[in-house]
């Protein structure tokens, strides 16, 4: 396949996904809290997302997604963070330092399983080359993954260090492409084509006015449930119908909020994201890598790399005020996962393997019955 055709395929996929109607536009409303303006993780002020999508030949179906909690030098101005393991069959890099120190010092990178080393290398090189980091000699890159090997030639390890850096550099605010883009290019979920999905919730002023944003890389199984309706059961498409079927896979979930939360509170938030996954019918099966990365972007919670202060500044939200954040996280996670399915397109990849898009028309017919 020539380079022009590769580029055309990328833009065709990009614009097709953008044209897909989201569930909310079709009348499906998740939960009770209002969304942000874009119903995306970028509704959290300062957050940026960048995708690199690789569709080449008949077998390369993969990519990189970069999530930046703020647009400054993240290493020099770290953010409080926590990671929760729903099921640990995965290769999440950087987890131990986040758990130990309670902060994040790089963009969050999502890609495929065997490209995690390139994710680390690209993120480290990007960080070392930032102005102000000339004397830095240790970088804790956080890189998550799901296995896209059914559609993608994953053994070919087609993601490069340059791809990772490009994803970070092209990250922007505003609308976030969903479906067959970035790290979601070759993924599957609930027996259908999966991908990238995002959603947000904006708390009313009397609950703090904070925004909670979620982005997911869906690549897992279970009995698909949309807004309480068991779609997977109705369509006779779910695991364990016979002894040889499995529902293994993974889901990376990133939760960002401008609420002033510390690492302990963010771990509590991360746990609730798994409740959102469960509401979609996900079961965190034995072979599934289900991880949640949660961080606070609040300016007052930033952690400077160098400081003469003996104590950290910034007041954290009281525990009694956490419940609305929990609810927002559950709702946004559920909707982000379903958004990833609605945006995804049919895809053929490695060895002629195919993943069909969710039959949205049939889903809507079923939803109308309820």
C-alpha positions in Angstrom: 0.0 0.0 0.0 1.4 3.4 -1.0 1.8 6.3 1.4 -1.0 8.3 -0.1 -3.5 5.5 0.4 -2.4 5.1 4.0 -3.0 8.8 4.6 -6.3 8.6 2.9 -7.3 5.7 5.0 -6.4 7.7 8.1 -8.4 10.7 7.2 -11.3 8.6 6.1 -11.4 6.9 9.4 -10.9 10.1 11.3 -13.8 12.0 9.6 -16.1 9.0 9.6 -15.8 8.6 13.3 -16.4 12.3 13.8 -19.6 12.1 11.8 -21.0 9.2 13.9 -23.8 10.2 16.2 -23.2 9.7 19.9 -25.7 7.8 22.1 -26.7 11.0 23.8 -27.5 12.6 20.5 -29.8 9.6 19.7 -31.7 10.1 23.0 -29.8 7.8 25.4 -29.0 9.7 28.6 -26.7 8.1 31.1 -27.2 9.0 34.8 -28.5 12.2 36.3 -25.6 14.7 36.2 -25.1 17.2 33.4 -22.2 16.7 31.0 -19.6 19.3 30.2 -19.9 21.3 27.0 -18.1 18.7 24.8 -19.0 15.7 26.9 -15.3 14.8 26.8 -12.2 14.6 29.1 -11.1 17.9 27.6 -14.0 19.7 29.4 -11.6 19.6 32.3 -9.7 22.9 31.9 -6.2 22.6 30.4 -6.5 18.9 29.5 -5.3 17.9 26.0 -5.6 14.7 24.0 -3.6 13.6 21.0 -3.9 10.6 18.7 -1.6 8.9 16.2 -3.5 6.4 14.1 -1.5 3.7 12.1 -3.5 2.0 9.4 -1.0 0.5 6.9 -1.4 -2.3 4.4 -3.6 -5.2 5.4 -2.3 -5.9 8.9 -1.3 -2.8 10.8 -4.2 -1.5 12.8 -2.8 0.3 15.9 -1.9 3.7 17.4 -1.1 5.9 20.3 -3.2 8.2 22.5 -1.6 10.8 24.7 -3.4 12.5 27.6 -1.9 15.6 29.1 -3.3 16.8 32.5 -2.0 20.3 31.7 -0.1 22.1 28.9 2.9 23.1 31.0 6.0 21.1 31.9 4.4 18.2 33.8 7.7 16.9 35.2 8.4 20.3 36.8 4.8 20.7 37.9 3.6 17.2 38.8 -0.1 16.4 39.6 -1.5 14.3 42.4 -2.4 10.8 41.0 -3.4 7.3 41.9 -3.8 4.0 40.0 -6.3 1.3 40.8 -6.1 -2.2 39.5 -9.4 -3.8 38.6 -7.7 -6.9 37.2 -4.0 -7.0 36.8 -3.5 -9.0 33.6 -1.7 -6.1 31.9 1.6 -4.3 31.4 1.0 -0.8 32.9 4.4 0.9 33.1 5.2 3.4 35.9 2.7 2.1 38.4 4.9 1.6 41.4 6.2 5.2 41.6 2.7 6.6 41.2 1.6 4.4 44.1 4.6 5.2 46.2 4.7 9.0 45.7 1.2 9.8 44.7 2.0 11.9 41.7 2.2 11.9 37.9 5.1 13.5 36.1 4.5 12.7 32.4 1.7 12.6 29.9 -0.3 9.4 30.1 0.3 7.2 27.1 -2.1 4.5 25.8 -1.0 2.0 23.0 -0.9 -1.7 22.3 0.7 -4.3 24.6 4.0 -4.9 22.8 4.5 -1.2 22.2 4.7 -0.2 25.9 8.6 0.0 25.7 8.3 2.5 22.8 5.7 4.4 24.9 8.2 4.6 27.7 11.1 5.6 25.4 9.1 8.2 23.5 7.7 9.8 26.7 11.1 9.9 28.4 12.8 11.5 25.4 9.9 14.1 25.1 10.4 14.9 28.8 14.2 15.2 28.7 13.9 17.5 25.7 11.6 19.9 27.4 13.0 23.3 28.4 13.9 23.2 32.1 14.6 19.5 32.3 18.2 19.7 31.2 19.5 18.2 34.4 16.8 15.5 34.8 18.1 12.0 35.1 15.1 10.0 36.1 11.6 10.0 34.4 8.7 7.8 35.4 6.7 7.4 32.2 3.1 6.1 32.7 2.1 3.9 29.7 -1.0 1.7 29.6 -2.0 -0.8 27.0 -4.6 -3.2 25.6 -3.9 -6.1 23.2 -5.0 -5.3 19.6 -3.4 -8.5 18.2 -6.6 -9.9 16.6 -6.7 -7.0 14.0 -3.2 -5.7 14.3 0.2 -7.3 13.5 1.2 -6.7 17.1 4.3 -8.8 16.8 5.6 -6.4 14.2 5.8 -3.7 16.8 5.0 -0.9 14.4 4.7 1.9 17.0 7.9 4.0 17.1 9.4 6.4 19.6 8.6 9.1 17.1 4.9 8.1 17.0 4.7 8.5 20.8 6.3 12.0 20.7 4.1 13.1 17.8 1.0 12.0 19.8 2.1 14.1 22.7 3.0 17.1 20.6 -0.2 17.1 18.6 -2.4 16.9 21.7 -5.0 19.7 21.9 -8.0 20.9 23.7 -11.4 20.7 22.2 -13.3 17.8 20.7 -11.7 14.3 21.0 -12.0 11.9 18.1 -13.5 8.6 19.2 -13.7 5.0 17.9 -11.1 3.7 15.5 -8.4 6.2 16.4 -5.2 6.3 18.4 -4.8 3.5 20.8 -8.3 2.3 20.0 -7.6 1.7 16.3 -7.4 -2.1 16.5 -9.4 -2.9 19.7 -12.6 -4.9 20.2 -15.2 -4.8 23.0 -18.2 -7.1 23.8 -17.6 -8.9 20.5 -17.9 -5.7 18.4 -15.3 -3.1 17.3 -14.2 -1.1 20.3 -12.0 1.9 20.5 -11.5 5.3 22.2 -14.4 6.9 24.0 -14.7 9.9 26.3 -17.3 11.6 28.4 -17.5 14.2 31.2 -19.7 15.5 34.1 -20.0 19.0 35.4 -21.1 19.3 39.0 -23.6 22.1 39.8 -22.2 25.0 41.8 -23.7 24.0 45.1 -21.6 20.7 44.8 -18.4 22.6 44.0 -18.8 23.1 40.2 -16.0 20.7 39.5 -15.6 18.8 36.2 -14.8 15.1 35.9 -13.6 13.8 32.6 -13.0 10.2 31.5 -11.3 8.6 28.4 -11.2 4.9 27.8 -9.5 2.4 25.5 -12.1 -0.3 25.3 -10.9 -3.9 24.5 -12.8 -6.2 26.8 -15.7 -8.6 27.1 -18.9 -9.3 29.0 -22.6 -9.0 28.4 -23.1 -5.6 26.8 -25.5 -3.5 28.8 -26.5 0.0 27.6 -28.3 2.2 30.1 -29.6 -0.9 31.9 -30.7 -2.8 28.8 -29.0 -6.1 28.2 -28.1 -5.6 24.6 -25.7 -8.5 24.5 -28.3 -11.0 25.8 -30.9 -9.7 23.4 -28.5 -10.1 20.4 -27.3 -13.5 21.7 -23.7 -12.1 21.6 -22.0 -12.7 24.9 -19.3 -15.0 26.4 -19.8 -18.5 27.8 -22.6 -19.5 25.5 -20.5 -22.6 25.0 -17.4 -23.9 26.7 -14.8 -22.5 24.2 -15.8 -18.8 24.2 -13.9 -16.3 26.3 -14.3 -12.7 27.2 -10.7 -11.8 27.9 -9.4 -8.4 27.0 -8.6 -5.1 28.7 -9.8 -1.6 29.4 -7.7 1.4 30.2 -9.6 4.2 32.0 -8.2 7.6 32.7 -10.1 10.0 35.0 -9.1 13.6 35.3 -10.7 16.3 37.5 -10.2 19.9 38.5 -11.4 19.1 42.0 -8.6 19.5 44.6 -7.9 15.9 45.5 -4.9 14.2 46.9 -3.6 10.7 46.0 -5.6 9.0 48.6 -8.8 10.5 47.5 -7.9 9.9 43.8 -7.6 6.2 44.5 -11.1 6.3 45.9 -12.3 8.0 42.7 -10.4 5.4 40.6 -12.2 2.5 42.3 -15.5 4.0 41.3 -14.6 4.0 37.6 -14.7 0.2 37.8 -18.3 0.5 38.8 -18.9 2.4 35.6 -17.3 -0.4 33.6 -19.5 -2.9 35.4 -22.6 -1.0 34.4 -21.7 -1.6 30.8 -21.6 -5.4 31.4 -17.9 -5.7 31.7 -16.7 -8.4 34.1 -12.9 -7.8 34.5 -12.3 -11.4 33.4 -9.2 -13.5 34.2 -7.3 -12.4 31.2 -8.3 -8.8 31.3 -6.0 -5.9 32.2 -8.4 -3.3 33.7 -6.5 -0.2 35.1 -7.8 3.2 36.2 -5.4 6.2 36.3 -6.9 9.1 38.2 -5.3 12.6 38.6 -6.2 16.1 39.8 -5.4 19.0 37.6 -6.3 21.6 40.2 -3.6 24.4 40.1 -3.4 24.6 43.9 -2.5 20.8 44.0 0.5 21.0 41.7 3.7 19.5 43.1 6.8 21.4 42.0 9.9 19.3 41.2 12.0 21.7 43.3 10.8 23.6 46.3 12.2 25.1 49.4 8.9 24.4 51.2 8.8 21.7 53.8 5.0 21.1 53.4 2.7 20.9 50.4 0.3 23.7 49.8 -3.4 23.5 48.8 -6.5 22.5 50.7 -8.0 19.2 49.6 -11.7 18.5 49.3 -13.3 17.2 52.4 -14.3 13.5 52.4 -18.0 14.4 53.0 -17.9 16.2 49.6 -16.5 13.3 47.6 -19.8 11.5 46.8 -20.7 13.8 43.8 -17.2 13.1 42.4 -17.8 9.4 42.7 -21.2 9.6 40.9 -19.7 11.8 38.2 -16.9 9.2 37.7 -19.3 6.3 37.4 -21.6 8.0 35.0 -18.8 9.4 32.8 -17.0 6.0 32.6 -20.1 4.2 31.6 -20.9 6.7 28.9 -17.3 6.8 27.6 -17.3 3.1 27.1 -20.6 3.1 25.2 -19.4 6.1 23.2 -16.4 4.1 22.1 -18.7 1.4 20.7 -21.1 3.8 18.9 -18.2 5.6 17.2 -16.3 2.5 16.1 -16.5 1.4 12.5 -16.2 -2.1 10.8 -12.6 -3.0 10.4 -10.6 -5.8 8.7 -7.1 -6.5 9.6 -4.4 -9.1 10.2 -5.1 -12.4 8.4 -8.4 -11.1 7.1 -9.8 -10.9 10.7 -12.8 -8.7 11.0 -14.5 -6.8 13.7 -18.0 -5.5 13.1 -19.3 -2.2 14.4 -22.1 -2.2 16.9 -25.4 -2.3 14.9 -26.6 1.0 16.2 -29.9 0.9 14.4 -30.8 -2.4 16.0 -29.6 -1.1 19.4 -31.9 1.9 19.1 -34.9 -0.3 18.1 -34.2 -2.4 21.2 -33.8 0.7 23.4 -37.2 2.0 22.3 -38.8 -1.0 23.9 -37.6 0.1 27.3 
